[in-house]
Amino acid sequence: QVQLVESGGGLVQTGGSLRLSCVASGRTFSSYAVGWFRQVTGKEREFVASITRVGGTLYNVDSAKGRFTISRDNAKNTVYLQMNSLKTEDTASYYCAAAPGFTGWGRRTEDYHYWGQGTQVTVSS
C-alpha cells in the first residue's frame, strides 16, 4: 500500500507562485511514476503533469506547459509541482497519484493506483 500526502496549496493572487509537494510512503519510491491532476467541483479530473521513474516529464500543453514544473527527489520520497504565473483558472483541488512500476507517461487517471487526498489551490484576481 502506498500513501500519498500533498501539501503546499493555498490562496495566492494572479501571477503568484506556489510549490506543491507530494510525499509518498514506501521504500521503492524511485520505481513510481507520479502524476499531478486537478479537479474543479462538477468537472472531470484533469491531467496537469507527470514524471516517469527515470525523470522524464510530460505536461498538459494547454494548462501547464511553460508555467508549471514537475520534479522529484527520490531521497525524500517527494515529487514537487512548481506553479508560476498562476491564473484564476488554475483554481482547483490538486491531487498527486502514483503508479508503482509504471513505464508510460501517465496522462490518464486510470494509469494510477494510488491517490492523495488533495490540496486546494485558489487564485484570486
Helices and strands as residue ranges (DSSP letters): E 4-7, E 10-13, E 18-24, G 29-31, E 32-39, E 46-51, E 57-59, E 68-73, G 74-76, E 78-83, G 88-90, E 92-100, G 109-111, E 114-115, E 119-124
